[in-house]
């Protein structure tokens, strides 16, 4: 099975640390809406706004757990025989942030929401690349935000640390490119059926590089390609989570890797001449 290799143009990026003690300033959201938002949506909206402000952009939102904490509170209320707030219910869905963001900016551009376990951020990058490559004239905003699951769910394998990260894909104002490479098990994801592929824009690209405009197949059986990939990965810093690895690459310009379930995700930064 071929490995995956693709490159995205990065115009701007923003992050919000999980350890931040103060709540992010999201004054661009109306107060009546703002006070109902969870911490997850607040940090996601913060980094998203810093990347695009009032410019139109398609949005790919990614989160492993999404609004699980809000959903858990709803389930507890139901279990206790207490009424459930309609607002809390409407904001408990995975793509709640994209709806609030679009309404606040008056932007009717398409929005997608992705959750793929510990590899959520990586596959969201691939989805963003697929959408941008299919229509390069329109920017794509990738927003990743997460927080650990409620303790009621016990120990979560490869648990997230929280925080948020946003990347704007736009070659017209890009200051660098981010190259992503996946080798090993992740490239062997089973193909989706026709109905799944049709209902999720660009998601079929996850299964094969030939379905992603601009993506490249790297034959795993080619010795030269394998040696080059292994050598580069060996010299890169390794991290516990995808978000840590990716943010390190963006902050320092140095390559980084993340390993999971037999797969290796590798990121490298290439600055563009001013």
Backbone as CSV, one residue per row, in Angstrom:
resi,resn,N_x,N_y,N_z,CA_x,CA_y,CA_z,C_x,C_y,C_z
1,UNK,0.851,-1.191,0.000,0.000,0.000,0.000,0.888,1.242,0.000
2,UNK,0.632,2.202,-0.908,1.473,3.395,-0.971,1.300,4.281,0.252
3,UNK,2.350,5.012,0.589,2.274,5.981,1.661,1.692,7.278,1.101
4,UNK,1.406,8.233,1.983,0.817,9.504,1.562,1.799,10.648,1.764
5,UNK,1.743,11.618,0.853,2.656,12.762,0.902,1.946,13.946,0.256
6,UNK,1.773,15.034,1.008,1.122,16.207,0.430,1.673,17.484,1.075
7,UNK,1.475,18.603,0.390,1.994,19.892,0.846,0.889,20.933,0.812
8,UNK,0.804,21.748,1.865,-0.216,22.792,1.926,0.448,24.168,2.077
9,UNK,-0.135,25.207,1.445,0.390,26.569,1.607,-0.155,27.175,2.899
10,UNK,0.703,27.707,3.731,0.275,28.269,5.016,0.376,29.786,4.976
11,UNK,-0.771,30.446,5.048,-0.806,31.907,5.049,-0.637,32.443,6.468
12,UNK,-1.377,31.862,7.402,-1.291,32.243,8.811,-1.630,31.041,9.674
13,UNK,-1.186,31.071,10.910,-1.592,30.050,11.864,-1.643,30.658,13.256
14,UNK,-2.433,30.062,14.117,-2.606,30.569,15.478,-2.849,29.396,16.416
15,UNK,-2.470,29.558,17.674,-2.687,28.477,18.636,-3.112,29.045,19.980
16,UNK,-3.733,28.187,20.781,-4.116,28.544,22.150,-3.706,27.377,23.044
17,UNK,-2.854,27.630,24.059,-2.341,26.542,24.890,-3.382,25.950,25.830
18,UNK,-3.253,24.661,26.066,-4.178,23.977,26.965,-4.031,24.488,28.394
19,UNK,-2.823,24.929,28.752,-2.554,25.354,30.119,-2.919,26.811,30.392
20,UNK,-3.504,27.495,29.426,-3.840,28.910,29.606,-4.813,29.084,30.771
21,UNK,-4.521,30.024,31.650,-5.371,30.238,32.830,-6.528,31.190,32.544
22,UNK,-6.309,32.136,31.643,-7.352,33.109,31.310,-8.183,32.629,30.130
23,UNK,-9.438,33.037,30.121,-10.326,32.687,29.012,-9.966,33.545,27.803
24,UNK,-10.051,32.999,26.598,-9.712,33.774,25.404,-10.724,34.879,25.139
25,UNK,-10.258,35.963,24.554,-11.123,37.081,24.208,-11.796,36.796,22.870
26,UNK,-13.099,36.636,22.889,-13.850,36.412,21.649,-14.943,37.470,21.548
27,UNK,-14.513,38.722,21.650,-15.448,39.842,21.626,-16.203,39.991,20.323
28,UNK,-15.757,39.319,19.270,-16.457,39.409,17.993,-17.746,38.586,17.995
29,UNK,-17.945,37.787,19.037,-19.176,37.007,19.200,-20.127,37.786,20.098
30,UNK,-21.393,37.860,19.733,-22.372,38.594,20.531,-22.439,38.040,21.956
31,UNK,-22.576,38.914,22.951,-22.588,38.484,24.359,-23.616,37.394,24.663
32,UNK,-24.809,37.488,24.074,-25.851,36.509,24.358,-25.449,35.110,23.898
33,UNK,-24.651,35.050,22.845,-24.147,33.765,22.351,-22.890,33.369,23.109
34,UNK,-22.031,34.346,23.356,-20.731,34.101,23.981,-20.865,33.421,25.341
35,UNK,-21.814,33.854,26.151,-21.911,33.306,27.504,-22.417,31.860,27.528
36,UNK,-22.947,31.383,26.407,-23.431,29.999,26.339,-22.378,29.018,25.831
37,UNK,-21.255,29.545,25.337,-20.259,28.695,24.705,-19.385,27.970,25.722
38,UNK,-18.954,26.781,25.356,-18.041,26.001,26.190,-16.621,26.522,26.007
39,UNK,-15.731,26.061,26.862,-14.317,26.422,26.727,-13.773,25.946,25.386
40,UNK,-14.183,24.753,24.961,-13.726,24.197,23.691,-14.083,25.112,22.526
41,UNK,-15.330,25.547,22.451,-15.760,26.424,21.364,-15.077,27.785,21.447
42,UNK,-14.857,28.272,22.651,-14.214,29.573,22.821,-12.794,29.574,22.261
43,UNK,-12.017,28.552,22.614,-10.628,28.532,22.134,-10.579,28.277,20.631
44,UNK,-11.518,27.482,20.125,-11.575,27.231,18.686,-11.906,28.517,17.939
45,UNK,-12.871,29.269,18.434,-13.256,30.522,17.800,-12.137,31.554,17.879
46,UNK,-11.402,31.543,18.972,-10.297,32.488,19.147,-9.241,32.310,18.057
47,UNK,-8.744,31.086,17.896,-7.682,30.858,16.910,-8.205,31.002,15.483
48,UNK,-9.468,30.620,15.263,-10.059,30.759,13.928,-10.137,32.228,13.529
49,UNK,-10.603,33.059,14.439,-10.758,34.492,14.160,-9.404,35.146,13.898
50,UNK,-8.369,34.725,14.609,-7.042,35.309,14.421,-6.476,34.994,13.036
51,UNK,-6.958,33.914,12.426,-6.452,33.529,11.107,-7.203,34.167,9.954
52,UNK,-8.507,34.366,10.101,-9.274,34.868,8.956,-10.054,36.146,9.207
53,UNK,-10.306,36.493,10.467,-11.095,37.688,10.779,-12.385,37.683,9.955
54,UNK,-12.571,38.696,9.083,-13.815,38.783,8.314,-13.710,38.213,6.908
55,UNK,-12.569,37.670,6.544,-12.423,37.090,5.207,-13.198,35.786,5.095
56,UNK,-13.794,35.546,3.930,-14.517,34.302,3.717,-13.546,33.137,3.565
57,UNK,-13.922,31.987,4.101,-13.070,30.800,4.000,-13.889,29.563,4.329
58,UNK,-13.639,28.509,3.589,-14.216,27.221,3.958,-13.552,26.756,5.251
59,UNK,-14.296,26.044,6.076,-13.774,25.636,7.376,-13.777,24.120,7.507
60,UNK,-12.654,23.587,7.981,-12.566,22.175,8.361,-12.283,22.168,9.857
61,UNK,-13.275,21.773,10.636,-13.105,21.725,12.089,-12.822,20.295,12.512
62,UNK,-11.852,20.131,13.407,-11.460,18.798,13.845,-11.363,18.738,15.360
63,UNK,-11.885,17.652,15.924,-11.805,17.442,17.365,-12.050,15.974,17.658
64,UNK,-11.194,15.383,18.464,-11.380,13.969,18.800,-12.632,13.769,19.647
65,UNK,-12.788,14.584,20.686,-13.928,14.429,21.599,-15.047,15.422,21.333
66,UNK,-14.731,16.534,20.691,-15.762,17.528,20.445,-16.388,18.019,21.741
67,UNK,-17.696,18.253,21.710,-18.416,18.751,22.883,-18.854,17.599,23.793
68,UNK,-17.967,16.649,24.015,-18.307,15.479,24.834,-18.637,15.869,26.265
69,UNK,-17.949,16.842,26.800,-18.223,17.257,28.182,-19.640,17.820,28.313
70,UNK,-20.059,18.610,27.332,-21.422,19.146,27.358,-22.433,18.012,27.205
71,UNK,-22.140,17.088,26.305,-23.027,15.942,26.100,-23.131,15.108,27.370
72,UNK,-22.010,14.926,28.068,-22.005,14.159,29.316,-22.880,14.840,30.363
73,UNK,-22.813,16.165,30.455,-23.667,16.896,31.405,-25.136,16.710,31.056
74,UNK,-25.453,16.674,29.760,-26.840,16.455,29.335,-27.311,15.069,29.758
75,UNK,-26.454,14.078,29.560,-26.807,12.702,29.945,-27.000,12.588,31.453
76,UNK,-26.184,13.299,32.208,-26.334,13.284,33.667,-27.655,13.928,34.077
77,UNK,-28.027,15.001,33.383,-29.294,15.665,33.689,-30.473,14.737,33.400
78,UNK,-30.415,14.049,32.269,-31.475,13.103,31.908,-31.561,11.988,32.945
79,UNK,-30.389,11.476,33.354,-30.349,10.397,34.347,-30.952,10.837,35.680
80,UNK,-30.772,12.120,36.002,-31.288,12.635,37.272,-32.729,13.129,37.153
81,UNK,-33.307,12.992,35.950,-34.681,13.426,35.754,-34.827,14.925,35.658
82,UNK,-33.744,15.615,35.336,-33.769,17.067,35.229,-34.002,17.498,33.779
83,UNK,-34.577,18.689,33.570,-34.818,19.157,32.199,-33.500,19.469,31.482
84,UNK,-33.507,19.301,30.164,-32.322,19.570,29.352,-32.537,20.875,28.596
85,UNK,-31.557,21.741,28.659,-31.646,23.023,27.967,-31.567,22.816,26.461
86,UNK,-32.527,23.351,25.695,-32.467,23.249,24.225,-31.183,23.861,23.670
87,UNK,-30.724,24.944,24.287,-29.485,25.585,23.833,-28.293,24.675,24.059
88,UNK,-28.251,24.047,25.235,-27.156,23.118,25.526,-27.158,21.975,24.533
89,UNK,-28.349,21.492,24.179,-28.453,20.392,23.221,-27.970,20.827,21.840
90,UNK,-28.364,22.010,21.399,-27.985,22.477,20.064,-26.487,22.745,19.961
91,UNK,-25.845,23.047,21.076,-24.413,23.328,21.070,-23.568,22.114,21.431
92,UNK,-24.195,20.951,21.520,-23.469,19.739,21.910,-22.928,18.969,20.707
93,UNK,-23.299,19.366,19.501,-22.856,18.649,18.309,-21.411,19.000,17.968
94,UNK,-20.754,18.127,17.209,-19.341,18.308,16.884,-19.078,19.597,16.115
95,UNK,-19.995,19.966,15.212,-19.758,21.144,14.370,-20.399,22.417,14.908
96,UNK,-20.676,22.479,16.212,-21.301,23.666,16.796,-20.466,24.916,16.542
97,UNK,-19.160,24.785,16.679,-18.269,25.935,16.513,-18.364,26.520,15.109
98,UNK,-18.447,25.662,14.090,-18.476,26.161,12.709,-19.745,26.966,12.446
99,UNK,-20.851,26.540,13.044,-22.101,27.270,12.878,-22.031,28.648,13.518
100,UNK,-21.533,28.696,14.751,-21.405,29.974,15.457,-20.455,30.908,14.702
101,UNK,-19.366,30.365,14.201,-18.363,31.157,13.489,-18.928,31.732,12.196
102,UNK,-19.623,30.904,11.432,-20.204,31.361,10.180,-21.255,32.435,10.380
103,UNK,-22.116,32.260,11.386,-23.173,33.238,11.665,-22.570,34.559,12.115
104,UNK,-21.568,34.486,12.980,-20.942,35.698,13.514,-20.298,36.527,12.403
105,UNK,-19.774,35.861,11.372,-19.072,36.566,10.300,-19.926,36.757,9.050
106,UNK,-21.129,36.186,9.061,-21.977,36.275,7.887,-21.387,35.535,6.711
107,UNK,-20.678,34.452,6.989,-19.995,33.673,5.955,-20.759,32.380,5.696
108,UNK,-21.227,32.202,4.464,-21.996,31.011,4.106,-21.132,29.931,3.446
109,UNK,-19.811,30.056,3.551,-18.914,29.065,2.957,-19.122,27.700,3.598
110,UNK,-18.762,26.652,2.855,-18.937,25.288,3.342,-18.114,25.040,4.590
111,UNK,-18.619,24.153,5.452,-17.911,23.779,6.679,-18.026,22.282,6.887
112,UNK,-16.935,21.664,7.312,-16.906,20.227,7.586,-16.416,20.005,9.011
113,UNK,-16.788,18.875,9.598,-16.328,18.524,10.941,-15.794,17.104,10.904
114,UNK,-14.626,16.889,11.502,-13.945,15.594,11.442,-13.532,15.124,12.826
115,UNK,-13.689,13.829,13.058,-13.183,13.199,14.272,-12.629,11.847,13.866
116,UNK,-11.356,11.590,14.169,-10.716,10.336,13.749,-9.769,9.815,14.826
117,UNK,-10.264,9.803,16.058,-9.454,9.267,17.141,-8.184,10.054,17.362
118,UNK,-7.113,9.354,17.711,-5.845,10.019,17.993,-5.244,10.673,16.755
119,UNK,-5.704,10.280,15.558,-5.163,10.815,14.312,-6.046,11.916,13.711
120,UNK,-6.925,12.474,14.529,-7.875,13.475,14.056,-7.212,14.648,13.351
121,UNK,-6.206,15.243,13.962,-5.567,16.418,13.373,-4.911,16.092,12.036
122,UNK,-4.251,14.952,11.941,-3.590,14.567,10.699,-4.561,14.398,9.548
123,UNK,-5.678,13.714,9.807,-6.651,13.511,8.744,-7.396,14.807,8.404
124,UNK,-7.514,15.704,9.378,-8.114,17.008,9.084,-7.208,17.802,8.145
125,UNK,-5.901,17.669,8.333,-4.950,18.315,7.420,-5.108,17.770,6.004
126,UNK,-5.319,16.466,5.904,-5.504,15.859,4.589,-6.817,16.319,3.957
127,UNK,-7.856,16.417,4.761,-9.145,16.903,4.257,-9.028,18.356,3.780
128,UNK,-8.342,19.182,4.565,-8.153,20.580,4.184,-7.369,20.682,2.882
129,UNK,-6.335,19.843,2.746,-5.555,19.823,1.514,-6.427,19.416,0.321
130,UNK,-7.244,18.386,0.503,-8.095,17.902,-0.582,-9.066,18.985,-1.038
131,UNK,-9.661,19.684,-0.078,-10.605,20.745,-0.431,-9.901,21.914,-1.130
132,UNK,-8.732,22.281,-0.635,-8.018,23.405,-1.238,-7.516,23.054,-2.640
133,UNK,-6.998,21.842,-2.800,-6.497,21.420,-4.107,-7.621,21.352,-5.135
134,UNK,-8.823,21.008,-4.693,-9.962,20.926,-5.601,-10.450,22.306,-6.026
135,UNK,-10.234,23.309,-5.172,-10.669,24.677,-5.482,-9.676,25.667,-4.869
136,UNK,-8.494,25.806,-5.461,-7.433,26.648,-4.891,-7.740,28.136,-4.852
137,UNK,-8.778,28.552,-5.526,-9.118,29.970,-5.513,-9.800,30.416,-4.239
138,UNK,-10.241,29.474,-3.419,-10.941,29.807,-2.179,-10.153,29.272,-0.987
139,UNK,-9.782,30.133,-0.026,-9.007,29.692,1.139,-9.750,28.644,1.966
140,UNK,-8.986,27.835,2.675,-9.541,26.836,3.585,-8.934,27.061,4.962
141,UNK,-9.777,27.112,5.969,-9.318,27.287,7.346,-9.451,25.973,8.102
142,UNK,-8.338,25.452,8.570,-8.349,24.258,9.417,-8.340,24.704,10.874
143,UNK,-9.299,24.216,11.649,-9.363,24.534,13.074,-9.404,23.228,13.861
144,UNK,-8.439,23.069,14.744,-8.404,21.885,15.612,-8.514,22.351,17.058
145,UNK,-9.444,21.781,17.801,-9.595,22.114,19.215,-10.026,20.866,19.967
146,UNK,-9.448,20.666,21.130,-9.796,19.471,21.892,-9.564,19.692,23.374
147,UNK,-10.115,18.788,24.167,-9.906,18.779,25.605,-10.091,17.343,26.079
148,UNK,-9.425,16.955,27.164,-9.544,15.572,27.654,-10.991,15.217,27.968
149,UNK,-11.314,13.945,27.807,-12.670,13.476,28.105,-12.935,13.512,29.604
150,UNK,-14.197,13.544,29.962,-14.606,13.515,31.365,-14.054,12.257,32.036
151,UNK,-13.714,12.379,33.309,-13.151,11.254,34.059,-14.093,10.061,34.110
152,UNK,-15.376,10.304,33.857,-16.356,9.210,33.900,-16.071,8.146,32.858
153,UNK,-15.335,8.491,31.814,-15.050,7.547,30.738,-13.779,6.737,30.985
154,UNK,-13.135,6.956,32.115,-11.960,6.171,32.452,-10.730,6.590,31.674
155,UNK,-9.784,5.688,31.566,-8.534,5.971,30.872,-8.732,5.921,29.357
156,UNK,-8.313,6.962,28.676,-8.425,7.055,27.223,-7.041,6.836,26.612
157,UNK,-6.938,5.880,25.716,-5.662,5.612,25.063,-5.258,6.793,24.178
158,UNK,-3.994,7.177,24.259,-3.476,8.318,23.481,-4.345,9.554,23.688
159,UNK,-4.661,9.856,24.931,-5.542,10.980,25.242,-4.934,12.319,24.804
160,UNK,-5.813,13.232,24.388,-5.383,14.559,23.968,-5.031,15.397,25.198
161,UNK,-4.272,16.473,24.971,-3.900,17.366,26.060,-4.725,18.647,26.069
162,UNK,-5.456,18.869,25.019,-6.285,20.065,24.956,-5.603,21.192,24.191
163,UNK,-6.305,22.321,24.112,-5.775,23.463,23.374,-6.387,23.566,21.986
164,UNK,-5.931,24.541,21.214,-6.487,24.765,19.873,-5.402,25.235,18.920
165,UNK,-5.630,24.939,17.645,-4.683,25.308,16.587,-5.475,25.588,15.318
166,UNK,-5.138,26.668,14.623,-5.796,27.008,13.363,-4.736,27.299,12.305
167,UNK,-4.993,26.841,11.081,-4.081,27.072,9.958,-4.903,27.520,8.756
168,UNK,-4.512,28.623,8.131,-5.196,29.117,6.944,-4.420,28.707,5.706
169,UNK,-5.067,27.969,4.816,-4.467,27.541,3.556,-4.831,28.554,2.475
170,UNK,-3.832,29.279,1.979,-4.071,30.274,0.942,-2.732,30.590,0.282
171,UNK,-2.529,30.115,-0.925,-1.243,30.281,-1.601,-0.976,31.722,-2.019
172,UNK,-2.019,32.544,-2.133,-1.829,33.916,-2.591,-1.092,34.776,-1.565
173,UNK,-1.188,34.407,-0.295,-0.502,35.172,0.761,0.335,34.260,1.652
174,UNK,0.667,33.072,1.174,1.418,32.105,1.974,2.823,32.597,2.276
175,UNK,3.305,32.319,3.497,4.683,32.640,3.847,5.532,31.376,3.988
176,UNK,4.898,30.241,3.757,5.622,28.986,3.822,4.711,27.824,3.454
177,UNK,5.292,26.646,3.335,4.504,25.457,3.046,4.790,24.390,4.093
178,UNK,3.779,23.613,4.400,3.896,22.526,5.359,3.743,21.214,4.601
179,UNK,4.756,20.371,4.672,4.715,19.081,3.997,4.386,17.995,5.009
180,UNK,3.404,17.178,4.662,2.956,16.105,5.544,3.193,14.755,4.871
181,UNK,3.732,13.822,5.605,3.983,12.482,5.080,3.503,11.454,6.091
182,UNK,2.788,10.453,5.598,2.321,9.366,6.452,2.864,8.054,5.906
183,UNK,3.559,7.317,6.745,4.083,6.014,6.338,3.592,4.951,7.298
184,UNK,3.421,3.738,6.789,2.998,2.647,7.658,1.507,2.440,7.681
185,UNK,0.977,2.049,8.829,-0.405,1.606,8.977,-1.457,2.605,8.593
186,UNK,-1.221,3.906,8.834,-2.253,4.899,8.564,-2.608,4.978,7.099
187,UNK,-1.668,4.624,6.219,-1.934,4.693,4.782,-2.775,3.527,4.301
188,UNK,-3.068,2.575,5.214,-3.812,1.393,4.819,-5.246,1.418,5.322
189,UNK,-5.785,2.639,5.479,-7.160,2.784,5.920,-8.112,2.146,4.910
190,UNK,-9.078,1.297,5.351,-10.017,0.671,4.423,-10.799,1.719,3.650
191,UNK,-11.066,1.429,2.388,-11.806,2.376,1.547,-13.234,2.525,2.046
192,UNK,-13.780,3.739,1.977,-15.153,3.973,2.365,-16.075,3.547,1.231
193,UNK,-17.325,3.301,1.583,-18.269,2.965,0.528,-18.682,4.240,-0.202
194,UNK,-19.381,4.096,-1.321,-19.724,5.240,-2.161,-20.568,6.266,-1.425
195,UNK,-21.464,5.791,-0.557,-22.354,6.707,0.140,-21.567,7.573,1.123
196,UNK,-20.625,6.968,1.854,-19.809,7.727,2.789,-18.962,8.753,2.060
197,UNK,-18.359,8.350,0.958,-17.490,9.250,0.211,-18.271,10.431,-0.350
198,UNK,-19.488,10.167,-0.810,-20.288,11.227,-1.415,-20.783,12.225,-0.373
199,UNK,-20.996,11.752,0.874,-21.542,12.625,1.903,-20.494,13.435,2.619
200,UNK,-19.211,13.154,2.406,-18.151,13.872,3.093,-17.170,14.444,2.077
201,UNK,-17.232,15.773,1.797,-16.356,16.363,0.784,-14.891,16.107,1.071
202,UNK,-14.198,15.492,0.111,-12.767,15.295,0.238,-12.352,14.130,1.088
203,UNK,-13.281,13.510,1.843,-12.887,12.479,2.774,-12.402,11.216,2.098
204,UNK,-12.838,10.951,0.893,-12.349,9.771,0.197,-10.851,9.859,-0.042
205,UNK,-10.327,11.088,0.058,-8.893,11.279,-0.158,-8.065,10.614,0.919
206,UNK,-8.689,10.317,2.049,-7.956,9.680,3.135,-7.460,8.305,2.733
207,UNK,-8.176,7.631,1.861,-7.855,6.249,1.562,-6.796,6.069,0.498
208,UNK,-6.604,7.040,-0.380,-5.602,6.879,-1.432,-5.146,8.221,-1.959
209,UNK,-3.838,8.376,-2.117,-3.296,9.658,-2.550,-3.768,10.030,-3.946
210,UNK,-4.094,9.053,-4.772,-4.522,9.359,-6.131,-5.870,10.052,-6.146
211,UNK,-6.615,9.998,-5.039,-7.899,10.667,-4.972,-7.763,12.096,-4.470
212,UNK,-6.563,12.530,-4.122,-6.344,13.868,-3.611,-5.577,14.687,-4.630
213,UNK,-6.189,15.724,-5.238,-5.458,16.529,-6.205,-4.190,17.093,-5.582
214,UNK,-3.050,16.862,-6.219,-1.798,17.395,-5.719,-1.067,16.496,-4.754
215,UNK,-1.733,15.462,-4.252,-1.065,14.541,-3.336,-0.247,13.549,-4.144
216,UNK,0.763,12.969,-3.512,1.683,12.081,-4.204,1.769,10.739,-3.518
217,UNK,1.745,9.678,-4.306,1.974,8.354,-3.761,3.474,8.127,-3.634
218,UNK,3.889,7.612,-2.486,5.283,7.262,-2.279,5.339,5.749,-2.138
219,UNK,5.678,5.003,-3.196,5.668,3.539,-3.131,6.560,3.025,-2.006
220,UNK,5.952,2.302,-1.063,6.711,1.818,0.073,7.741,0.774,-0.337
221,UNK,7.592,0.202,-1.517,8.519,-0.824,-1.965,9.741,-0.246,-2.663
222,UNK,9.756,1.095,-2.858,10.887,1.729,-3.522,11.983,2.008,-2.502
223,UNK,13.132,1.353,-2.594,14.185,1.515,-1.594,14.613,2.960,-1.380
224,UNK,14.827,3.716,-2.451,15.306,5.087,-2.320,14.321,5.949,-1.543
225,UNK,13.019,5.800,-1.875,11.997,6.592,-1.192,11.921,6.207,0.280
226,UNK,11.982,4.906,0.560,11.899,4.437,1.930,13.074,4.924,2.756
227,UNK,14.265,4.839,2.205,15.460,5.264,2.923,15.415,6.761,3.210
228,UNK,14.990,7.548,2.210,14.915,8.998,2.390,13.925,9.367,3.489
229,UNK,12.763,8.712,3.478,11.745,8.997,4.477,12.219,8.609,5.866
230,UNK,12.816,7.422,5.985,13.283,6.946,7.280,14.399,7.834,7.818
231,UNK,15.288,8.290,6.945,16.391,9.138,7.376,15.883,10.474,7.904
232,UNK,14.923,11.067,7.189,14.359,12.346,7.608,13.617,12.203,8.922
233,UNK,12.803,11.148,9.038,12.037,10.929,10.253,12.950,10.689,11.447
234,UNK,14.052,9.993,11.223,14.969,9.678,12.307,15.618,10.928,12.881
235,UNK,15.782,11.967,12.061,16.429,13.195,12.518,15.439,14.201,13.093
236,UNK,14.147,13.899,13.053,13.122,14.814,13.538,12.764,14.513,14.990
237,UNK,12.298,15.545,15.692,11.879,15.378,17.077,10.545,14.638,17.123
238,UNK,10.395,13.740,18.103,9.179,12.945,18.241,8.364,13.446,19.428
239,UNK,7.028,13.425,19.297,6.153,13.963,20.326,5.031,12.984,20.680
240,UNK,4.397,13.234,21.824,3.368,12.319,22.333,2.047,12.454,21.589
241,UNK,1.742,13.633,21.078,0.483,13.851,20.367,0.734,14.523,19.030
242,UNK,-0.231,14.399,18.127,-0.110,15.042,16.817,-0.035,16.561,16.944
243,UNK,-0.853,17.129,17.806,-0.883,18.581,17.923,0.443,19.128,18.432
244,UNK,1.087,18.426,19.358,2.394,18.867,19.850,3.428,18.835,18.729
245,UNK,3.416,17.752,17.958,4.384,17.608,16.875,4.191,18.678,15.810
246,UNK,2.953,18.887,15.399,2.671,19.869,14.347,3.003,21.283,14.803
247,UNK,2.623,21.621,16.028,2.889,22.972,16.517,4.391,23.219,16.654
248,UNK,5.136,22.211,17.059,6.594,22.344,17.147,7.171,22.679,15.771
249,UNK,6.681,22.012,14.748,7.157,22.251,13.394,6.846,23.674,12.950
250,UNK,5.642,24.157,13.240,5.247,25.505,12.846,6.023,26.567,13.617
251,UNK,6.265,26.322,14.905,6.936,27.311,15.752,8.428,27.420,15.465
252,UNK,9.071,26.289,15.247,10.524,26.266,15.122,11.026,26.143,13.685
253,UNK,10.174,25.638,12.799,10.605,25.385,11.434,11.367,24.082,11.298
254,UNK,11.453,23.323,12.399,12.158,22.044,12.390,11.185,20.890,12.193
255,UNK,11.632,19.853,11.549,10.786,18.686,11.288,10.379,18.004,12.592
256,UNK,9.219,17.358,12.575,8.741,16.640,13.746,7.987,15.398,13.309
257,UNK,7.906,14.411,14.195,7.208,13.168,13.879,6.317,12.749,15.034
258,UNK,5.342,11.920,14.700,4.446,11.334,15.702,4.151,9.909,15.273
259,UNK,4.253,8.970,16.210,4.038,7.558,15.910,2.764,7.061,16.587
260,UNK,1.997,6.255,15.863,0.787,5.675,16.434,0.348,4.464,15.627
261,UNK,0.112,3.354,16.305,-0.452,2.147,15.689,0.288,1.727,14.420
262,UNK,1.604,1.744,14.468,2.377,1.296,13.328,2.550,2.325,12.236
263,UNK,1.976,3.513,12.412,2.091,4.573,11.411,2.989,5.688,11.931
264,UNK,3.664,6.353,11.007,4.497,7.499,11.356,4.024,8.709,10.570
265,UNK,3.679,9.757,11.297,3.268,11.025,10.684,4.449,11.979,10.797
266,UNK,4.830,12.585,9.680,5.998,13.453,9.639,5.622,14.800,9.049
267,UNK,6.076,15.891,9.694,5.794,17.240,9.213,7.098,18.004,9.045
268,UNK,7.191,18.786,7.971,8.367,19.638,7.754,7.917,20.974,7.176
269,UNK,8.650,22.032,7.547,8.297,23.397,7.159,9.298,23.926,6.140
270,UNK,8.779,24.639,5.146,9.636,25.237,4.117,9.209,26.688,3.944
271,UNK,10.047,27.609,4.408,9.727,29.034,4.306,9.867,29.503,2.857
272,UNK,8.980,30.412,2.472,9.022,30.975,1.124,9.785,32.289,1.144
273,UNK,10.490,32.575,0.074,11.259,33.803,-0.012,10.328,35.004,0.004
274,UNK,10.754,36.043,0.709,9.910,37.247,0.841,9.857,37.999,-0.489
